[in-house]
């Protein structure tokens, strides 16, 4: 998933990324896009293939809140769905 996020950001946003320590560099890139700490947590869980309900259960929040955070991430990164 990190590979595809890197490709997406390079292609659509013209960002040249070198991800050596994937977690550290990805975090700083996401911060540049205005992604919050909670949204980063949710992105990591989405990348592992968890469903919204599983994410909600693991973070002790409602599934509606998960959807809200994911929607905000989509807007910030300019994506339309999880596949993209």
PyMOL Python script that loads the backbone (N, CA, C, O; Angstrom):
from pymol import cmd

cmd.read_pdbstr("""\
ATOM      1  N   UNK A   1       0.799  -1.212   0.000  1.00  0.00           N
ATOM      2  CA  UNK A   1       0.000   0.000   0.000  1.00  0.00           C
ATOM      3  C   UNK A   1       0.841   1.275   0.000  1.00  0.00           C
ATOM      4  O   UNK A   1       0.454   2.264  -0.621  1.00  0.00           O
ATOM      5  N   UNK A   2       1.980   1.266   0.685  1.00  0.00           N
ATOM      6  CA  UNK A   2       2.820   2.465   0.699  1.00  0.00           C
ATOM      7  C   UNK A   2       3.403   2.739  -0.677  1.00  0.00           C
ATOM      8  O   UNK A   2       3.568   3.893  -1.073  1.00  0.00           O
ATOM      9  N   UNK A   3       3.712   1.674  -1.401  1.00  0.00           N
ATOM     10  CA  UNK A   3       4.230   1.819  -2.754  1.00  0.00           C
ATOM     11  C   UNK A   3       3.216   2.545  -3.634  1.00  0.00           C
ATOM     12  O   UNK A   3       3.577   3.449  -4.389  1.00  0.00           O
ATOM     13  N   UNK A   4       1.947   2.149  -3.536  1.00  0.00           N
ATOM     14  CA  UNK A   4       0.906   2.761  -4.362  1.00  0.00           C
ATOM     15  C   UNK A   4       0.633   4.204  -3.950  1.00  0.00           C
ATOM     16  O   UNK A   4       0.369   5.055  -4.800  1.00  0.00           O
ATOM     17  N   UNK A   5       0.697   4.481  -2.649  1.00  0.00           N
ATOM     18  CA  UNK A   5       0.521   5.860  -2.195  1.00  0.00           C
ATOM     19  C   UNK A   5       1.663   6.725  -2.719  1.00  0.00           C
ATOM     20  O   UNK A   5       1.442   7.859  -3.144  1.00  0.00           O
ATOM     21  N   UNK A   6       2.868   6.196  -2.691  1.00  0.00           N
ATOM     22  CA  UNK A   6       4.022   6.924  -3.228  1.00  0.00           C
ATOM     23  C   UNK A   6       3.834   7.198  -4.719  1.00  0.00           C
ATOM     24  O   UNK A   6       4.070   8.314  -5.181  1.00  0.00           O
ATOM     25  N   UNK A   7       3.406   6.174  -5.477  1.00  0.00           N
ATOM     26  CA  UNK A   7       3.170   6.357  -6.914  1.00  0.00           C
ATOM     27  C   UNK A   7       2.095   7.388  -7.177  1.00  0.00           C
ATOM     28  O   UNK A   7       2.237   8.229  -8.064  1.00  0.00           O
ATOM     29  N   UNK A   8       1.016   7.326  -6.409  1.00  0.00           N
ATOM     30  CA  UNK A   8      -0.085   8.261  -6.579  1.00  0.00           C
ATOM     31  C   UNK A   8       0.391   9.690  -6.341  1.00  0.00           C
ATOM     32  O   UNK A   8       0.125  10.572  -7.157  1.00  0.00           O
ATOM     33  N   UNK A   9       1.082   9.927  -5.249  1.00  0.00           N
ATOM     34  CA  UNK A   9       1.528  11.278  -4.925  1.00  0.00           C
ATOM     35  C   UNK A   9       2.525  11.785  -5.958  1.00  0.00           C
ATOM     36  O   UNK A   9       2.492  12.958  -6.329  1.00  0.00           O
ATOM     37  N   UNK A  10       3.406  10.912  -6.421  1.00  0.00           N
ATOM     38  CA  UNK A  10       4.359  11.310  -7.460  1.00  0.00           C
ATOM     39  C   UNK A  10       3.639  11.682  -8.753  1.00  0.00           C
ATOM     40  O   UNK A  10       3.967  12.689  -9.380  1.00  0.00           O
ATOM     41  N   UNK A  11       2.668  10.879  -9.149  1.00  0.00           N
ATOM     42  CA  UNK A  11       1.996  11.073 -10.430  1.00  0.00           C
ATOM     43  C   UNK A  11       1.047  12.269 -10.404  1.00  0.00           C
ATOM     44  O   UNK A  11       1.104  13.126 -11.285  1.00  0.00           O
ATOM     45  N   UNK A  12       0.186  12.329  -9.409  1.00  0.00           N
ATOM     46  CA  UNK A  12      -0.861  13.347  -9.401  1.00  0.00           C
ATOM     47  C   UNK A  12      -0.440  14.673  -8.772  1.00  0.00           C
ATOM     48  O   UNK A  12      -1.023  15.715  -9.070  1.00  0.00           O
ATOM     49  N   UNK A  13       0.547  14.634  -7.923  1.00  0.00           N
ATOM     50  CA  UNK A  13       0.934  15.855  -7.233  1.00  0.00           C
ATOM     51  C   UNK A  13       2.356  16.292  -7.564  1.00  0.00           C
ATOM     52  O   UNK A  13       2.834  17.296  -7.036  1.00  0.00           O
ATOM     53  N   UNK A  14       3.031  15.551  -8.431  1.00  0.00           N
ATOM     54  CA  UNK A  14       4.371  15.924  -8.856  1.00  0.00           C
ATOM     55  C   UNK A  14       5.395  15.891  -7.741  1.00  0.00           C
ATOM     56  O   UNK A  14       6.425  16.562  -7.819  1.00  0.00           O
ATOM     57  N   UNK A  15       5.118  15.110  -6.697  1.00  0.00           N
ATOM     58  CA  UNK A  15       6.037  15.033  -5.566  1.00  0.00           C
ATOM     59  C   UNK A  15       7.005  13.890  -5.803  1.00  0.00           C
ATOM     60  O   UNK A  15       6.593  12.767  -6.092  1.00  0.00           O
ATOM     61  N   UNK A  16       8.262  14.171  -5.684  1.00  0.00           N
ATOM     62  CA  UNK A  16       9.274  13.128  -5.805  1.00  0.00           C
ATOM     63  C   UNK A  16       9.611  12.651  -4.399  1.00  0.00           C
ATOM     64  O   UNK A  16      10.231  13.373  -3.618  1.00  0.00           O
ATOM     65  N   UNK A  17       9.199  11.434  -4.088  1.00  0.00           N
ATOM     66  CA  UNK A  17       9.375  10.901  -2.751  1.00  0.00           C
ATOM     67  C   UNK A  17      10.385   9.775  -2.751  1.00  0.00           C
ATOM     68  O   UNK A  17      10.398   8.933  -3.649  1.00  0.00           O
ATOM     69  N   UNK A  18      11.217   9.770  -1.752  1.00  0.00           N
ATOM     70  CA  UNK A  18      12.099   8.641  -1.502  1.00  0.00           C
ATOM     71  C   UNK A  18      11.725   8.122  -0.128  1.00  0.00           C
ATOM     72  O   UNK A  18      11.950   8.791   0.882  1.00  0.00           O
ATOM     73  N   UNK A  19      11.153   6.931  -0.092  1.00  0.00           N
ATOM     74  CA  UNK A  19      10.709   6.380   1.180  1.00  0.00           C
ATOM     75  C   UNK A  19      11.675   5.279   1.584  1.00  0.00           C
ATOM     76  O   UNK A  19      11.545   4.131   1.158  1.00  0.00           O
ATOM     77  N   UNK A  20      12.657   5.652   2.424  1.00  0.00           N
ATOM     78  CA  UNK A  20      13.597   4.679   2.968  1.00  0.00           C
ATOM     79  C   UNK A  20      13.011   4.073   4.234  1.00  0.00           C
ATOM     80  O   UNK A  20      12.840   2.859   4.341  1.00  0.00           O
ATOM     81  N   UNK A  21      12.709   4.941   5.186  1.00  0.00           N
ATOM     82  CA  UNK A  21      12.020   4.514   6.396  1.00  0.00           C
ATOM     83  C   UNK A  21      10.564   4.880   6.163  1.00  0.00           C
ATOM     84  O   UNK A  21      10.146   5.994   6.478  1.00  0.00           O
ATOM     85  N   UNK A  22       9.788   3.952   5.614  1.00  0.00           N
ATOM     86  CA  UNK A  22       8.445   4.234   5.104  1.00  0.00           C
ATOM     87  C   UNK A  22       7.561   4.948   6.112  1.00  0.00           C
ATOM     88  O   UNK A  22       6.871   5.905   5.759  1.00  0.00           O
ATOM     89  N   UNK A  23       7.570   4.502   7.356  1.00  0.00           N
ATOM     90  CA  UNK A  23       6.662   5.094   8.326  1.00  0.00           C
ATOM     91  C   UNK A  23       7.029   6.549   8.599  1.00  0.00           C
ATOM     92  O   UNK A  23       6.146   7.403   8.672  1.00  0.00           O
ATOM     93  N   UNK A  24       8.306   6.839   8.748  1.00  0.00           N
ATOM     94  CA  UNK A  24       8.733   8.186   9.088  1.00  0.00           C
ATOM     95  C   UNK A  24       8.505   9.153   7.926  1.00  0.00           C
ATOM     96  O   UNK A  24       7.938  10.226   8.129  1.00  0.00           O
ATOM     97  N   UNK A  25       8.929   8.802   6.732  1.00  0.00           N
ATOM     98  CA  UNK A  25       8.775   9.682   5.592  1.00  0.00           C
ATOM     99  C   UNK A  25       7.316   9.850   5.191  1.00  0.00           C
ATOM    100  O   UNK A  25       6.896  10.950   4.832  1.00  0.00           O
ATOM    101  N   UNK A  26       6.548   8.781   5.249  1.00  0.00           N
ATOM    102  CA  UNK A  26       5.140   8.864   4.908  1.00  0.00           C
ATOM    103  C   UNK A  26       4.433   9.814   5.870  1.00  0.00           C
ATOM    104  O   UNK A  26       3.580  10.597   5.450  1.00  0.00           O
ATOM    105  N   UNK A  27       4.775   9.752   7.139  1.00  0.00           N
ATOM    106  CA  UNK A  27       4.172  10.645   8.121  1.00  0.00           C
ATOM    107  C   UNK A  27       4.432  12.096   7.815  1.00  0.00           C
ATOM    108  O   UNK A  27       3.533  12.928   7.939  1.00  0.00           O
ATOM    109  N   UNK A  28       5.656  12.418   7.414  1.00  0.00           N
ATOM    110  CA  UNK A  28       5.962  13.816   7.102  1.00  0.00           C
ATOM    111  C   UNK A  28       5.280  14.269   5.824  1.00  0.00           C
ATOM    112  O   UNK A  28       4.871  15.425   5.720  1.00  0.00           O
ATOM    113  N   UNK A  29       5.150  13.377   4.849  1.00  0.00           N
ATOM    114  CA  UNK A  29       4.453  13.718   3.612  1.00  0.00           C
ATOM    115  C   UNK A  29       2.983  13.970   3.901  1.00  0.00           C
ATOM    116  O   UNK A  29       2.406  14.939   3.407  1.00  0.00           O
ATOM    117  N   UNK A  30       2.380  13.102   4.698  1.00  0.00           N
ATOM    118  CA  UNK A  30       0.969  13.274   5.025  1.00  0.00           C
ATOM    119  C   UNK A  30       0.737  14.556   5.820  1.00  0.00           C
ATOM    120  O   UNK A  30      -0.298  15.203   5.665  1.00  0.00           O
ATOM    121  N   UNK A  31       1.684  14.922   6.661  1.00  0.00           N
ATOM    122  CA  UNK A  31       1.578  16.176   7.397  1.00  0.00           C
ATOM    123  C   UNK A  31       1.577  17.353   6.434  1.00  0.00           C
ATOM    124  O   UNK A  31       0.864  18.332   6.655  1.00  0.00           O
ATOM    125  N   UNK A  32       2.363  17.270   5.371  1.00  0.00           N
ATOM    126  CA  UNK A  32       2.386  18.328   4.352  1.00  0.00           C
ATOM    127  C   UNK A  32       1.014  18.514   3.715  1.00  0.00           C
ATOM    128  O   UNK A  32       0.677  19.615   3.280  1.00  0.00           O
ATOM    129  N   UNK A  33       0.224  17.451   3.658  1.00  0.00           N
ATOM    130  CA  UNK A  33      -1.117  17.518   3.081  1.00  0.00           C
ATOM    131  C   UNK A  33      -2.180  17.879   4.116  1.00  0.00           C
ATOM    132  O   UNK A  33      -3.366  17.935   3.789  1.00  0.00           O
ATOM    133  N   UNK A  34      -1.771  18.123   5.350  1.00  0.00           N
ATOM    134  CA  UNK A  34      -2.711  18.514   6.388  1.00  0.00           C
ATOM    135  C   UNK A  34      -3.437  17.353   7.042  1.00  0.00           C
ATOM    136  O   UNK A  34      -4.482  17.544   7.665  1.00  0.00           O
ATOM    137  N   UNK A  35      -2.896  16.158   6.908  1.00  0.00           N
ATOM    138  CA  UNK A  35      -3.512  14.976   7.510  1.00  0.00           C
ATOM    139  C   UNK A  35      -3.210  14.975   9.011  1.00  0.00           C
ATOM    140  O   UNK A  35      -2.060  15.130   9.421  1.00  0.00           O
ATOM    141  N   UNK A  36      -4.252  14.800   9.820  1.00  0.00           N
ATOM    142  CA  UNK A  36      -4.095  14.819  11.270  1.00  0.00           C
ATOM    143  C   UNK A  36      -3.516  13.499  11.777  1.00  0.00           C
ATOM    144  O   UNK A  36      -3.429  12.516  11.040  1.00  0.00           O
ATOM    145  N   UNK A  37      -3.127  13.501  13.043  1.00  0.00           N
ATOM    146  CA  UNK A  37      -2.581  12.290  13.652  1.00  0.00           C
ATOM    147  C   UNK A  37      -3.599  11.163  13.630  1.00  0.00           C
ATOM    148  O   UNK A  37      -3.245  10.026  13.317  1.00  0.00           O
ATOM    149  N   UNK A  38      -4.847  11.444  13.953  1.00  0.00           N
ATOM    150  CA  UNK A  38      -5.887  10.418  13.953  1.00  0.00           C
ATOM    151  C   UNK A  38      -6.112   9.888  12.538  1.00  0.00           C
ATOM    152  O   UNK A  38      -6.301   8.687  12.349  1.00  0.00           O
ATOM    153  N   UNK A  39      -6.092  10.775  11.547  1.00  0.00           N
ATOM    154  CA  UNK A  39      -6.256  10.347  10.157  1.00  0.00           C
ATOM    155  C   UNK A  39      -5.098   9.457   9.721  1.00  0.00           C
ATOM    156  O   UNK A  39      -5.298   8.512   8.958  1.00  0.00           O
ATOM    157  N   UNK A  40      -3.891   9.749  10.198  1.00  0.00           N
ATOM    158  CA  UNK A  40      -2.739   8.889   9.885  1.00  0.00           C
ATOM    159  C   UNK A  40      -2.941   7.492  10.468  1.00  0.00           C
ATOM    160  O   UNK A  40      -2.645   6.493   9.814  1.00  0.00           O
ATOM    161  N   UNK A  41      -3.446   7.427  11.702  1.00  0.00           N
ATOM    162  CA  UNK A  41      -3.733   6.125  12.321  1.00  0.00           C
ATOM    163  C   UNK A  41      -4.723   5.338  11.468  1.00  0.00           C
ATOM    164  O   UNK A  41      -4.550   4.143  11.232  1.00  0.00           O
ATOM    165  N   UNK A  42      -5.748   6.023  11.019  1.00  0.00           N
ATOM    166  CA  UNK A  42      -6.779   5.366  10.220  1.00  0.00           C
ATOM    167  C   UNK A  42      -6.223   4.928   8.871  1.00  0.00           C
ATOM    168  O   UNK A  42      -6.559   3.845   8.394  1.00  0.00           O
ATOM    169  N   UNK A  43      -5.378   5.747   8.246  1.00  0.00           N
ATOM    170  CA  UNK A  43      -4.746   5.374   6.978  1.00  0.00           C
ATOM    171  C   UNK A  43      -3.938   4.091   7.149  1.00  0.00           C
ATOM    172  O   UNK A  43      -4.007   3.195   6.308  1.00  0.00           O
ATOM    173  N   UNK A  44      -3.175   4.002   8.232  1.00  0.00           N
ATOM    174  CA  UNK A  44      -2.368   2.804   8.480  1.00  0.00           C
ATOM    175  C   UNK A  44      -3.258   1.571   8.593  1.00  0.00           C
ATOM    176  O   UNK A  44      -2.922   0.509   8.069  1.00  0.00           O
ATOM    177  N   UNK A  45      -4.395   1.711   9.279  1.00  0.00           N
ATOM    178  CA  UNK A  45      -5.293   0.570   9.448  1.00  0.00           C
ATOM    179  C   UNK A  45      -6.001   0.218   8.135  1.00  0.00           C
ATOM    180  O   UNK A  45      -6.228  -0.958   7.850  1.00  0.00           O
ATOM    181  N   UNK A  46      -6.346   1.222   7.347  1.00  0.00           N
ATOM    182  CA  UNK A  46      -6.947   0.965   6.028  1.00  0.00           C
ATOM    183  C   UNK A  46      -5.952   0.209   5.158  1.00  0.00           C
ATOM    184  O   UNK A  46      -6.333  -0.713   4.436  1.00  0.00           O
ATOM    185  N   UNK A  47      -4.685   0.592   5.222  1.00  0.00           N
ATOM    186  CA  UNK A  47      -3.654  -0.060   4.407  1.00  0.00           C
ATOM    187  C   UNK A  47      -3.434  -1.514   4.799  1.00  0.00           C
ATOM    188  O   UNK A  47      -2.924  -2.300   4.000  1.00  0.00           O
ATOM    189  N   UNK A  48      -3.811  -1.881   6.018  1.00  0.00           N
ATOM    190  CA  UNK A  48      -3.688  -3.290   6.419  1.00  0.00           C
ATOM    191  C   UNK A  48      -4.889  -4.101   5.982  1.00  0.00           C
ATOM    192  O   UNK A  48      -4.914  -5.318   6.161  1.00  0.00           O
ATOM    193  N   UNK A  49      -5.911  -3.429   5.396  1.00  0.00           N
ATOM    194  CA  UNK A  49      -7.070  -4.133   4.883  1.00  0.00           C
ATOM    195  C   UNK A  49      -8.237  -4.211   5.854  1.00  0.00           C
ATOM    196  O   UNK A  49      -9.199  -4.940   5.609  1.00  0.00           O
ATOM    197  N   UNK A  50      -8.164  -3.473   6.943  1.00  0.00           N
ATOM    198  CA  UNK A  50      -9.247  -3.502   7.928  1.00  0.00           C
ATOM    199  C   UNK A  50     -10.494  -2.801   7.383  1.00  0.00           C
ATOM    200  O   UNK A  50     -10.402  -1.844   6.615  1.00  0.00           O
ATOM    201  N   UNK A  51     -11.649  -3.295   7.794  1.00  0.00           N
ATOM    202  CA  UNK A  51     -12.915  -2.659   7.422  1.00  0.00           C
ATOM    203  C   UNK A  51     -13.161  -1.460   8.339  1.00  0.00           C
ATOM    204  O   UNK A  51     -12.488  -1.301   9.357  1.00  0.00           O
ATOM    205  N   UNK A  52     -14.122  -0.627   7.973  1.00  0.00           N
ATOM    206  CA  UNK A  52     -14.458   0.520   8.814  1.00  0.00           C
ATOM    207  C   UNK A  52     -14.878   0.071  10.211  1.00  0.00           C
ATOM    208  O   UNK A  52     -14.510   0.694  11.207  1.00  0.00           O
ATOM    209  N   UNK A  53     -15.647  -1.009  10.281  1.00  0.00           N
ATOM    210  CA  UNK A  53     -16.104  -1.513  11.588  1.00  0.00           C
ATOM    211  C   UNK A  53     -14.920  -1.986  12.422  1.00  0.00           C
ATOM    212  O   UNK A  53     -14.862  -1.715  13.622  1.00  0.00           O
ATOM    213  N   UNK A  54     -13.970  -2.693  11.797  1.00  0.00           N
ATOM    214  CA  UNK A  54     -12.780  -3.158  12.520  1.00  0.00           C
ATOM    215  C   UNK A  54     -11.949  -1.983  13.030  1.00  0.00           C
ATOM    216  O   UNK A  54     -11.447  -2.009  14.153  1.00  0.00           O
ATOM    217  N   UNK A  55     -11.810  -0.957  12.199  1.00  0.00           N
ATOM    218  CA  UNK A  55     -11.063   0.238  12.600  1.00  0.00           C
ATOM    219  C   UNK A  55     -11.762   0.909  13.771  1.00  0.00           C
ATOM    220  O   UNK A  55     -11.118   1.299  14.745  1.00  0.00           O
ATOM    221  N   UNK A  56     -13.075   1.044  13.678  1.00  0.00           N
ATOM    222  CA  UNK A  56     -13.847   1.668  14.759  1.00  0.00           C
ATOM    223  C   UNK A  56     -13.669   0.902  16.063  1.00  0.00           C
ATOM    224  O   UNK A  56     -13.475   1.505  17.118  1.00  0.00           O
ATOM    225  N   UNK A  57     -13.733  -0.401  15.995  1.00  0.00           N
ATOM    226  CA  UNK A  57     -13.576  -1.226  17.193  1.00  0.00           C
ATOM    227  C   UNK A  57     -12.179  -1.083  17.800  1.00  0.00           C
ATOM    228  O   UNK A  57     -12.038  -1.001  19.020  1.00  0.00           O
ATOM    229  N   UNK A  58     -11.161  -1.053  16.964  1.00  0.00           N
ATOM    230  CA  UNK A  58      -9.794  -0.983  17.485  1.00  0.00           C
ATOM    231  C   UNK A  58      -9.442   0.399  18.043  1.00  0.00           C
ATOM    232  O   UNK A  58      -8.596   0.509  18.930  1.00  0.00           O
ATOM    233  N   UNK A  59     -10.083   1.449  17.530  1.00  0.00           N
ATOM    234  CA  UNK A  59      -9.801   2.810  18.009  1.00  0.00           C
ATOM    235  C   UNK A  59     -10.852   3.327  18.997  1.00  0.00           C
ATOM    236  O   UNK A  59     -10.750   4.450  19.489  1.00  0.00           O
ATOM    237  N   UNK A  60     -11.856   2.503  19.281  1.00  0.00           N
ATOM    238  CA  UNK A  60     -12.924   2.865  20.222  1.00  0.00           C
ATOM    239  C   UNK A  60     -13.667   4.131  19.788  1.00  0.00           C
ATOM    240  O   UNK A  60     -13.925   5.031  20.587  1.00  0.00           O
ATOM    241  N   UNK A  61     -14.000   4.169  18.499  1.00  0.00           N
ATOM    242  CA  UNK A  61     -14.800   5.260  17.942  1.00  0.00           C
ATOM    243  C   UNK A  61     -15.917   4.632  17.121  1.00  0.00           C
ATOM    244  O   UNK A  61     -15.903   3.426  16.874  1.00  0.00           O
ATOM    245  N   UNK A  62     -16.879   5.436  16.698  1.00  0.00           N
ATOM    246  CA  UNK A  62     -17.997   4.886  15.923  1.00  0.00           C
ATOM    247  C   UNK A  62     -17.600   4.700  14.459  1.00  0.00           C
ATOM    248  O   UNK A  62     -16.699   5.383  13.972  1.00  0.00           O
ATOM    249  N   UNK A  63     -18.267   3.777  13.752  1.00  0.00           N
ATOM    250  CA  UNK A  63     -17.996   3.607  12.322  1.00  0.00           C
ATOM    251  C   UNK A  63     -18.271   4.891  11.532  1.00  0.00           C
ATOM    252  O   UNK A  63     -17.607   5.159  10.531  1.00  0.00           O
ATOM    253  N   UNK A  64     -19.238   5.673  11.978  1.00  0.00           N
ATOM    254  CA  UNK A  64     -19.535   6.944  11.310  1.00  0.00           C
ATOM    255  C   UNK A  64     -18.344   7.907  11.419  1.00  0.00           C
ATOM    256  O   UNK A  64     -18.046   8.639  10.475  1.00  0.00           O
ATOM    257  N   UNK A  65     -17.676   7.902  12.557  1.00  0.00           N
ATOM    258  CA  UNK A  65     -16.494   8.744  12.745  1.00  0.00           C
ATOM    259  C   UNK A  65     -15.359   8.280  11.823  1.00  0.00           C
ATOM    260  O   UNK A  65     -14.629   9.097  11.263  1.00  0.00           O
ATOM    261  N   UNK A  66     -15.223   6.970  11.677  1.00  0.00           N
ATOM    262  CA  UNK A  66     -14.206   6.425  10.764  1.00  0.00           C
ATOM    263  C   UNK A  66     -14.489   6.904   9.348  1.00  0.00           C
ATOM    264  O   UNK A  66     -13.578   7.351   8.650  1.00  0.00           O
ATOM    265  N   UNK A  67     -15.744   6.813   8.918  1.00  0.00           N
ATOM    266  CA  UNK A  67     -16.117   7.264   7.575  1.00  0.00           C
ATOM    267  C   UNK A  67     -15.808   8.747   7.396  1.00  0.00           C
ATOM    268  O   UNK A  67     -15.328   9.162   6.340  1.00  0.00           O
ATOM    269  N   UNK A  68     -16.079   9.537   8.417  1.00  0.00           N
ATOM    270  CA  UNK A  68     -15.810  10.976   8.377  1.00  0.00           C
ATOM    271  C   UNK A  68     -14.312  11.238   8.183  1.00  0.00           C
ATOM    272  O   UNK A  68     -13.926  12.065   7.357  1.00  0.00           O
ATOM    273  N   UNK A  69     -13.469  10.529   8.949  1.00  0.00           N
ATOM    274  CA  UNK A  69     -12.019  10.710   8.819  1.00  0.00           C
ATOM    275  C   UNK A  69     -11.532  10.265   7.440  1.00  0.00           C
ATOM    276  O   UNK A  69     -10.700  10.935   6.829  1.00  0.00           O
ATOM    277  N   UNK A  70     -12.043   9.150   6.956  1.00  0.00           N
ATOM    278  CA  UNK A  70     -11.629   8.652   5.640  1.00  0.00           C
ATOM    279  C   UNK A  70     -12.041   9.641   4.550  1.00  0.00           C
ATOM    280  O   UNK A  70     -11.274   9.907   3.624  1.00  0.00           O
ATOM    281  N   UNK A  71     -13.242  10.178   4.662  1.00  0.00           N
ATOM    282  CA  UNK A  71     -13.702  11.187   3.698  1.00  0.00           C
ATOM    283  C   UNK A  71     -12.765  12.394   3.697  1.00  0.00           C
ATOM    284  O   UNK A  71     -12.413  12.902   2.632  1.00  0.00           O
ATOM    285  N   UNK A  72     -12.361  12.854   4.877  1.00  0.00           N
ATOM    286  CA  UNK A  72     -11.432  13.993   4.968  1.00  0.00           C
ATOM    287  C   UNK A  72     -10.085  13.662   4.337  1.00  0.00           C
ATOM    288  O   UNK A  72      -9.481  14.513   3.683  1.00  0.00           O
ATOM    289  N   UNK A  73      -9.615  12.447   4.526  1.00  0.00           N
ATOM    290  CA  UNK A  73      -8.339  12.031   3.922  1.00  0.00           C
ATOM    291  C   UNK A  73      -8.462  12.029   2.406  1.00  0.00           C
ATOM    292  O   UNK A  73      -7.553  12.479   1.709  1.00  0.00           O
ATOM    293  N   UNK A  74      -9.591  11.521   1.887  1.00  0.00           N
ATOM    294  CA  UNK A  74      -9.815  11.522   0.444  1.00  0.00           C
ATOM    295  C   UNK A  74      -9.716  12.940  -0.110  1.00  0.00           C
ATOM    296  O   UNK A  74      -9.065  13.171  -1.129  1.00  0.00           O
ATOM    297  N   UNK A  75     -10.360  13.878   0.559  1.00  0.00           N
ATOM    298  CA  UNK A  75     -10.331  15.271   0.092  1.00  0.00           C
ATOM    299  C   UNK A  75      -8.915  15.835   0.134  1.00  0.00           C
ATOM    300  O   UNK A  75      -8.482  16.499  -0.809  1.00  0.00           O
ATOM    301  N   UNK A  76      -8.198  15.577   1.213  1.00  0.00           N
ATOM    302  CA  UNK A  76      -6.859  16.138   1.372  1.00  0.00           C
ATOM    303  C   UNK A  76      -5.871  15.569   0.361  1.00  0.00           C
ATOM    304  O   UNK A  76      -5.011  16.290  -0.144  1.00  0.00           O
ATOM    305  N   UNK A  77      -5.994  14.270   0.064  1.00  0.00           N
ATOM    306  CA  UNK A  77      -5.065  13.625  -0.864  1.00  0.00           C
ATOM    307  C   UNK A  77      -5.566  13.639  -2.305  1.00  0.00           C
ATOM    308  O   UNK A  77      -4.820  13.308  -3.227  1.00  0.00           O
ATOM    309  N   UNK A  78      -6.820  14.020  -2.500  1.00  0.00           N
ATOM    310  CA  UNK A  78      -7.369  14.089  -3.848  1.00  0.00           C
ATOM    311  C   UNK A  78      -7.686  12.734  -4.445  1.00  0.00           C
ATOM    312  O   UNK A  78      -7.558  12.547  -5.655  1.00  0.00           O
ATOM    313  N   UNK A  79      -8.101  11.777  -3.610  1.00  0.00           N
ATOM    314  CA  UNK A  79      -8.488  10.460  -4.114  1.00  0.00           C
ATOM    315  C   UNK A  79      -9.999  10.307  -4.021  1.00  0.00           C
ATOM    316  O   UNK A  79     -10.665  11.051  -3.302  1.00  0.00           O
ATOM    317  N   UNK A  80     -10.536   9.330  -4.759  1.00  0.00           N
ATOM    318  CA  UNK A  80     -11.978   9.139  -4.814  1.00  0.00           C
ATOM    319  C   UNK A  80     -12.439   7.919  -4.010  1.00  0.00           C
ATOM    320  O   UNK A  80     -13.592   7.867  -3.583  1.00  0.00           O
ATOM    321  N   UNK A  81     -11.554   6.937  -3.799  1.00  0.00           N
ATOM    322  CA  UNK A  81     -11.946   5.739  -3.076  1.00  0.00           C
ATOM    323  C   UNK A  81     -10.714   5.016  -2.537  1.00  0.00           C
ATOM    324  O   UNK A  81      -9.584   5.444  -2.775  1.00  0.00           O
ATOM    325  N   UNK A  82     -10.933   3.924  -1.815  1.00  0.00           N
ATOM    326  CA  UNK A  82      -9.824   3.179  -1.217  1.00  0.00           C
ATOM    327  C   UNK A  82      -8.903   2.578  -2.257  1.00  0.00           C
ATOM    328  O   UNK A  82      -7.693   2.495  -2.044  1.00  0.00           O
ATOM    329  N   UNK A  83      -9.448   2.171  -3.349  1.00  0.00           N
ATOM    330  CA  UNK A  83      -8.640   1.551  -4.402  1.00  0.00           C
ATOM    331  C   UNK A  83      -7.618   2.538  -4.938  1.00  0.00           C
ATOM    332  O   UNK A  83      -6.460   2.183  -5.160  1.00  0.00           O
ATOM    333  N   UNK A  84      -8.039   3.765  -5.144  1.00  0.00           N
ATOM    334  CA  UNK A  84      -7.148   4.782  -5.680  1.00  0.00           C
ATOM    335  C   UNK A  84      -6.096   5.136  -4.653  1.00  0.00           C
ATOM    336  O   UNK A  84      -5.241   5.983  -4.912  1.00  0.00           O
TER     337      UNK A  84
END
""", "prot")
cmd.dss("prot")
cmd.show_as("cartoon", "prot")
cmd.util.cbc("prot")
cmd.orient("prot")
